[in-house]
Amino acid sequence: MNDVLVTGSSGIGGAVAAALGERALTVGRGGMIRADLSLLSSTARAATEVAARRPRLAAIVCCAGVFSLRAEHTAEGMERAFVLNYLSRYLLIRLLLPLLEPGGRVVLVANAGRYHDTLGPLDDLNLRGGGRGLRISGRTQFACDLFAVELASRAPSLSVSCVYPGLVATRVFRDAHAVPRPARRLLAAAQSRLGATPESAAETPVAVLGQGSGFYGPGCAPIPIPERVSSGRRAGLWSASEDLVRPWLARATAVEA
Ligand SMILES: NC(=O)c1ccc[n+]([C@@H]2O[C@H](COP(=O)([O-])OP(=O)(O)OC[C@H]3O[C@@H](n4cnc5c(N)ncnc54)[C@H](OP(=O)(O)O)[C@@H]3O)[C@@H](O)[C@H]2O)c1
């Protein structure tokens, strides 16, 4: 297999890149290509740099993410967790689709089928009125579910997967946004005692690179795609996402609807 783009250079993303060795090209705040993936401008710049460095990609593995309990807005006026966990993935993949080889793979590391649809109205994906609670992160995970299934149906020459890595001992709770410090400490302690190592968790997304489209859990175990995803608002989310990223899509190749 040829070059694989990995988002996130620490945590699970860092371990995926380490497992892939020379084939990995990382994008993140500490990646080979530096980018703030909570900003679409920075995401689009990263895509341009990827294309300049690699004419073809065998796969894109998206791991960058954040856990947040409160809506926060970036300098671009977009909800931070929504962009970092979902919309930057959408934009990066849309911009880089022309680089993917036939039979290429897209792997979204998220929560594969574990969340319900709490996206809210598709014309307010950036939660202009704010918001709090588990929904702030949960909706971004559900958005990845919808995106994986919708992309698989729009780009049948690709294999598109969503992966739930299980509980993994990374910094995700320690670095969580809007979680009170004592709760963050408690969650981080439980995570480091009970969670798998990032290295062992990375085995699943790496193994999924050899599988067909679908949802996968730890040990590459297939997860049934819930009805709320397969029959859910995936076309609606695609078109709302398209509207949100349009300014950065100028050079993207259209994917057949
Ligand atoms: N850990 C778990 O138990 C668990 C469970 C279920 C799902 N997940 C999912 O797995 C994914 C990875 O989580 P993790 O546990 O590896 O988290 P983590 O240890 O907190 O790492 C966060 C990752 O996101 C990247 N990142 C954060 N902010 C960024 C920004 N502004 N711009 C660019 N990159 C940024 C980091 O890369 P840089 O340092 O290069 O910026 C790093 O790779 C997430 O999507 C999460 O939802 C994790």
The ligand as a Gaussian input file, in Angstrom:
#p B3LYP/6-31G(d) Opt

LIG

0 1
 N       -9.653000       7.742000      23.475000
 C      -10.831000       7.134000      23.494000
 O      -11.196000       6.441000      24.474000
 C      -11.763000       7.264000      22.318000
 C      -12.969000       6.555000      22.350000
 C      -13.846000       6.671000      21.285000
 C      -13.507000       7.481000      20.198000
 N      -12.332000       8.165000      20.207000
 C      -12.051000       9.018000      19.031000
 O      -10.729000       8.833000      18.602000
 C      -10.219000      10.036000      18.015000
 C       -8.823000      10.291000      18.557000
 O       -8.925000      10.451000      19.934000
 P       -7.651000      10.315000      20.885000
 O       -8.102000       9.487000      22.031000
 O       -6.443000       9.931000      20.113000
 O       -7.540000      11.837000      21.363000
 P       -6.289000      12.657000      21.933000
 O       -5.251000      11.788000      22.543000
 O       -6.899000      13.747000      22.753000
 O       -5.668000      13.267000      20.616000
 C       -6.308000      14.299000      19.959000
 C       -5.902000      14.216000      18.523000
 O       -6.520000      15.271000      17.820000
 C       -5.536000      16.098000      17.227000
 N       -5.976000      17.479000      17.417000
 C       -6.565000      18.021000      18.516000
 N       -6.835000      19.319000      18.302000
 C       -6.427000      19.598000      17.040000
 C       -6.444000      20.762000      16.239000
 N       -6.965000      21.917000      16.680000
 N       -5.945000      20.683000      14.992000
 C       -5.404000      19.531000      14.523000
 N       -5.387000      18.391000      15.225000
 C       -5.879000      18.429000      16.481000
 C       -4.237000      15.803000      17.941000
 O       -3.162000      15.896000      17.039000
 P       -2.064000      17.072000      17.187000
 O       -1.469000      16.872000      18.537000
 O       -1.133000      16.894000      16.040000
 O       -2.825000      18.358000      17.045000
 C       -4.411000      14.358000      18.352000
 O       -4.015000      13.486000      17.334000
 C      -11.208000      11.146000      18.368000
 O      -11.929000      11.498000      17.225000
 C      -12.129000      10.498000      19.407000
 O      -13.473000      10.937000      19.271000
 C      -11.446000       8.083000      21.232000

